[in-house]
Amino acid sequence: MELRQLEILRELGALGSVTAVAESLLVTPSAVSQQLSALQREFRAPLTQRRGRTLTLTNAGLALTRAGVDVIDAMAAAKHAVEVFESDPAGSVSLCGFHSAAQALFGPLISELNSHDVAPAVRLADEDVAQDAFPPLAAHYDLVLAHRLAHSAPWPTDGLRVIPLVQEPLDVALPLGHPLASMASLTPHDIAGERWVTSREGFSPDDLVRAIAAVTDSSIDVVHRVNDYGSVASVIGAGGTIGMVPRYTVGSTYSGLVLRPLTGITATRSIDLLTRPENLHRNSVQAVVAGLRAAMSRLVEATQDQRA
């Protein structure tokens, strides 16, 4: 059994096809298949199975992948002691983020890192995906800024490390002069009868809007479905609709909105960093993690000062 074979098996579990694994590892599909065949010869139990055109892992393959993660992590730790790459604070780090976090944090992160004598070479990208699509992004990026609502399923932990950044409330956003703006907080029954702008189905905060409908046993009038919070804020500010926006990353940015906390239902999302465990042995990655924590902390403090 070789380390490369364990890596390929893990990639297959994460990406779902030989072709995707080959593209990720910059090898040919034939080379991937050969490595999988060589690994299979070491075990009686099948490690993979065909489902239509897709090659997936069996329970035995999943068990080997979980064990292989520890092996891969241990090898990364061993290399840390001898390879300059991992100790280099100026090493390259790829980071992706969902839109509202990217808009709020990417600029402050760069400013934070530029204040250091030696800083990582950060490569930024945006990824607007549903919650269950965030973990697979760790196959393509060193760090993944991800979010999930408090009531949703936790992140998977097999081969993945989760670094919490903040618990962010989602507030009800109202246009200036709205009758509900005079209230200090709002309940689902206060807002269920309003006209709404929210996200597409499968994204937040549409799941919160559906929860409001369930709690109030009512049908919500969704007028607009827009995923970008900046556009949502602009539409709400123009009048005629309300919505939900994250307090720290979005709400404090738009002066034309009135934000009110929602009570009677949990309206909080976790903003976390997802990464493969071996990445955290790199000083450059740790520097980016520290920079994101500092940027988020300042954002929270600034928002709290505005609300004081």
C-alpha positions as CSV (number, residue, x, y, z in Angstrom):
1,M,0.0,0.0,0.0
2,E,1.4,3.4,-1.0
3,L,0.6,6.9,0.2
4,R,-0.3,8.0,-3.3
5,Q,-2.9,5.2,-3.5
6,L,-4.5,6.4,-0.2
7,E,-4.6,10.0,-1.6
8,I,-6.3,8.8,-4.8
9,L,-8.9,6.8,-2.8
10,R,-9.7,9.9,-0.7
11,E,-10.0,12.1,-3.8
12,L,-12.4,9.6,-5.3
13,G,-14.5,9.8,-2.2
14,A,-14.5,13.6,-2.3
15,L,-14.9,14.1,-6.0
16,G,-17.0,11.1,-7.1
17,S,-15.3,10.1,-10.4
18,V,-12.0,9.0,-11.8
19,T,-12.0,11.8,-14.3
20,A,-12.4,14.4,-11.5
21,V,-9.6,12.8,-9.5
22,A,-7.3,12.9,-12.5
23,E,-8.0,16.5,-13.1
24,S,-7.4,17.4,-9.5
25,L,-4.1,15.5,-9.3
26,L,-3.0,16.5,-12.8
27,V,-2.6,12.9,-14.0
28,T,-4.4,10.8,-16.5
29,P,-7.6,8.8,-15.7
30,S,-5.7,5.6,-16.7
31,A,-3.0,6.4,-14.0
32,V,-5.8,6.8,-11.4
33,S,-7.4,3.5,-12.4
34,Q,-4.1,1.7,-12.3
35,Q,-3.4,3.0,-8.7
36,L,-6.9,2.0,-7.6
37,S,-6.5,-1.5,-9.1
38,A,-3.1,-1.9,-7.3
39,L,-4.6,-0.8,-4.0
40,Q,-7.6,-3.2,-4.5
41,R,-5.3,-6.2,-4.8
42,E,-4.2,-5.7,-1.2
43,F,-7.7,-6.3,0.1
44,R,-10.4,-9.0,-0.3
45,A,-13.3,-6.6,0.3
46,P,-14.2,-4.4,-2.6
47,L,-13.1,-0.8,-2.1
48,T,-15.2,0.8,-4.9
49,Q,-18.5,0.1,-6.7
50,R,-20.1,1.1,-9.9
51,R,-23.3,3.1,-9.7
52,G,-24.2,3.9,-13.3
53,R,-21.3,5.8,-14.7
54,T,-20.1,6.9,-11.3
55,L,-17.4,5.0,-9.3
56,T,-18.1,5.4,-5.5
57,L,-16.6,4.0,-2.4
58,T,-17.9,1.0,-0.6
59,N,-18.1,0.8,3.2
60,A,-14.7,-0.9,3.2
61,G,-13.4,1.9,1.0
62,L,-14.8,4.5,3.3
63,A,-13.2,2.8,6.3
64,L,-9.8,2.7,4.5
65,T,-10.2,6.4,3.6
66,R,-10.8,7.4,7.2
67,A,-7.8,5.5,8.3
68,G,-5.8,6.8,5.4
69,V,-6.5,10.4,6.5
70,D,-4.4,9.8,9.6
71,V,-1.6,8.3,7.6
72,I,-1.7,11.3,5.2
73,D,-1.7,13.7,8.1
74,A,1.2,12.0,9.8
75,M,3.2,12.1,6.6
76,A,2.5,15.8,6.3
77,A,3.6,16.4,9.8
78,A,6.9,14.5,9.1
79,K,7.6,16.5,6.0
80,H,7.0,19.7,8.1
81,A,10.2,19.0,10.0
82,V,12.4,18.8,6.9
83,E,10.8,20.8,4.1
84,V,11.2,24.5,3.7
85,F,7.9,24.8,2.0
86,E,5.9,24.2,5.1
87,S,7.9,26.6,7.3
88,D,7.9,29.4,4.7
89,P,5.7,32.2,6.0
90,A,5.5,33.6,2.4
91,G,4.2,30.4,0.9
92,S,1.1,30.4,-1.4
93,V,-2.3,29.9,0.2
94,S,-5.5,29.5,-1.8
95,L,-8.7,30.7,-0.1
96,C,-12.3,30.7,-1.3
97,G,-15.3,32.3,0.3
98,F,-19.0,32.7,-0.2
99,H,-20.0,36.2,-1.4
100,S,-21.0,38.0,1.7
101,A,-18.0,36.9,3.6
102,A,-15.7,37.6,0.7
103,Q,-17.0,41.1,0.4
104,A,-16.6,41.8,4.1
105,L,-13.3,39.9,4.8
106,F,-11.1,39.7,1.7
107,G,-10.0,43.3,1.7
108,P,-9.4,43.5,5.5
109,L,-7.5,40.2,5.3
110,I,-5.1,41.6,2.6
111,S,-4.6,44.8,4.7
112,E,-3.9,42.6,7.8
113,L,-1.3,40.5,5.9
114,N,0.3,43.5,4.3
115,S,1.1,44.9,7.8
116,H,3.5,41.9,8.3
117,D,7.1,42.0,7.3
118,V,6.7,38.7,5.5
119,A,3.2,37.6,4.4
120,P,1.7,34.6,2.5
121,A,0.9,34.9,-1.1
122,V,-2.9,34.6,-0.9
123,R,-4.9,33.5,-3.9
124,L,-8.5,34.4,-3.5
125,A,-11.7,33.1,-5.2
126,D,-15.4,33.2,-4.6
127,E,-17.7,30.2,-4.5
128,D,-21.5,30.6,-4.2
129,V,-22.7,27.1,-3.2
130,A,-25.3,25.4,-1.0
131,Q,-24.1,24.2,2.4
132,D,-23.4,20.6,1.4
133,A,-21.2,21.7,-1.5
134,F,-18.7,23.5,0.8
135,P,-16.7,20.5,2.2
136,P,-15.8,19.2,-1.3
137,L,-14.2,22.6,-2.1
138,A,-11.4,21.6,0.4
139,A,-10.1,19.4,-2.4
140,H,-9.4,22.5,-4.5
141,Y,-8.5,25.2,-2.0
142,D,-6.2,25.3,1.1
143,L,-8.9,27.2,3.1
144,V,-12.7,27.4,2.5
145,L,-14.8,30.1,4.1
146,A,-18.2,28.3,4.7
147,H,-21.4,29.0,6.5
148,R,-24.3,27.0,7.8
149,L,-27.4,27.8,9.9
150,A,-27.5,26.8,13.5
151,H,-30.2,24.2,13.1
152,S,-28.6,22.5,10.0
153,A,-26.4,19.4,10.0
154,P,-22.8,19.9,11.3
155,W,-19.9,19.8,8.9
156,P,-18.4,16.3,8.2
157,T,-15.3,15.6,10.2
158,D,-13.7,12.7,8.2
159,G,-10.6,14.2,6.7
160,L,-11.7,17.7,7.4
161,R,-10.8,20.3,10.1
162,V,-13.3,23.0,11.1
163,I,-12.1,26.3,12.5
164,P,-15.0,28.4,13.9
165,L,-14.8,32.1,13.1
166,V,-18.0,33.6,14.4
167,Q,-21.7,33.0,15.2
168,E,-23.5,35.6,13.1
169,P,-27.1,36.6,13.7
170,L,-29.3,37.1,10.7
171,D,-31.5,40.2,11.3
172,V,-34.7,41.3,9.8
173,A,-33.9,44.1,7.3
174,L,-36.5,46.8,6.8
175,P,-36.6,49.9,4.6
176,L,-36.4,53.2,6.4
177,G,-39.8,54.3,7.6
178,H,-41.3,50.8,7.7
179,P,-44.0,50.6,10.5
180,L,-42.1,47.6,12.1
181,A,-38.9,49.7,12.4
182,S,-40.3,51.2,15.6
183,M,-40.1,47.8,17.4
184,A,-36.9,46.8,19.2
185,S,-37.3,43.2,18.0
186,L,-39.6,41.1,15.8
187,T,-41.3,37.8,16.0
188,P,-42.2,35.4,13.1
189,H,-45.8,36.5,13.5
190,D,-44.8,40.2,13.1
191,I,-43.2,39.6,9.7
192,A,-45.0,36.6,8.1
193,G,-47.5,38.8,6.3
194,E,-44.9,41.0,4.6
195,R,-43.7,40.9,1.0
196,W,-40.2,39.3,0.9
197,V,-37.0,39.2,-1.0
198,T,-34.9,36.1,-0.2
199,S,-32.5,33.7,-1.7
200,R,-33.1,30.9,-4.2
201,E,-34.3,27.6,-2.8
202,G,-31.6,25.6,-1.2
203,F,-29.6,28.6,0.0
204,S,-29.8,30.8,3.1
205,P,-31.9,32.7,4.2
206,D,-34.7,30.9,2.2
207,D,-34.5,28.1,4.8
208,L,-35.2,30.7,7.5
209,V,-38.1,32.1,5.6
210,R,-39.6,28.5,5.3
211,A,-39.1,28.1,9.1
212,I,-41.0,31.4,9.7
213,A,-43.8,30.0,7.4
214,A,-43.9,26.8,9.5
215,V,-43.9,28.5,12.9
216,T,-46.7,30.9,11.8
217,D,-48.6,28.3,9.7
218,S,-48.8,30.8,6.9
219,S,-47.8,31.2,3.3
220,I,-44.9,33.7,2.8
221,D,-45.2,36.1,-0.2
222,V,-41.8,35.8,-1.8
223,V,-41.6,38.6,-4.4
224,H,-37.9,38.3,-5.4
225,R,-35.3,35.6,-5.2
226,V,-31.7,37.0,-5.2
227,N,-28.6,35.3,-3.7
228,D,-26.4,38.4,-3.5
229,Y,-26.9,40.2,-0.3
230,G,-25.8,43.5,-1.7
231,S,-28.6,43.3,-4.3
232,V,-31.0,42.2,-1.6
233,A,-30.1,45.2,0.5
234,S,-30.6,47.5,-2.5
235,V,-34.1,46.1,-3.2
236,I,-35.2,46.3,0.5
237,G,-33.9,49.9,0.7
238,A,-36.0,50.8,-2.3
239,G,-39.2,49.9,-0.3
240,G,-42.0,47.4,-0.6
241,T,-40.2,44.3,0.7
242,I,-38.3,43.0,3.7
243,G,-35.7,40.3,4.1
244,M,-33.0,38.8,6.3
245,V,-29.4,39.9,6.2
246,P,-26.4,38.8,8.2
247,R,-25.6,41.3,10.9
248,Y,-21.8,41.6,10.8
249,T,-20.8,40.8,7.2
250,V,-23.7,42.6,5.4
251,G,-26.1,44.6,7.7
252,S,-23.6,47.2,9.0
253,T,-22.6,48.1,5.4
254,Y,-25.9,49.5,4.2
255,S,-27.1,52.7,5.9
256,G,-30.5,52.6,4.1
257,L,-31.7,49.6,6.1
258,V,-33.2,49.2,9.6
259,L,-32.1,46.0,11.2
260,R,-34.1,44.3,14.0
261,P,-33.3,41.0,15.7
262,L,-35.7,38.1,15.2
263,T,-36.9,36.3,18.3
264,G,-38.9,33.1,18.7
265,I,-36.8,31.3,16.1
266,T,-33.0,30.6,15.9
267,A,-31.7,33.0,13.2
268,T,-27.9,32.5,13.5
269,R,-25.4,31.1,11.1
270,S,-21.9,29.8,11.8
271,I,-19.0,31.1,9.7
272,D,-16.3,28.6,9.7
273,L,-13.0,27.7,7.9
274,L,-12.8,24.3,6.4
275,T,-9.5,22.7,5.5
276,R,-7.7,19.4,5.2
277,P,-5.7,18.6,8.4
278,E,-2.3,18.5,6.7
279,N,-2.7,22.2,5.5
280,L,-2.6,23.4,9.1
281,H,1.1,22.3,9.4
282,R,2.0,25.1,7.0
283,N,3.0,28.5,8.6
284,S,1.6,30.4,5.6
285,V,-1.9,28.8,6.2
286,Q,-1.7,29.5,9.9
287,A,-0.9,33.1,9.1
288,V,-4.0,33.4,6.9
289,V,-6.2,31.8,9.6
290,A,-4.9,34.3,12.1
291,G,-5.5,37.2,9.6
292,L,-9.1,36.1,9.1
293,R,-9.7,35.8,12.8
294,A,-8.4,39.3,13.3
295,A,-10.4,40.8,10.4
296,M,-13.6,39.1,11.7
297,S,-13.0,40.3,15.3
298,R,-12.6,43.9,14.1
299,L,-15.8,43.6,12.0
300,V,-17.8,42.3,15.0
301,E,-16.5,45.0,17.2
302,A,-17.3,47.8,14.7
303,T,-20.8,46.4,14.3
304,Q,-21.4,46.3,18.0
305,D,-20.1,49.9,18.3
306,Q,-22.6,51.0,15.7
307,R,-25.4,49.4,17.5
308,A,-24.4,50.8,21.0
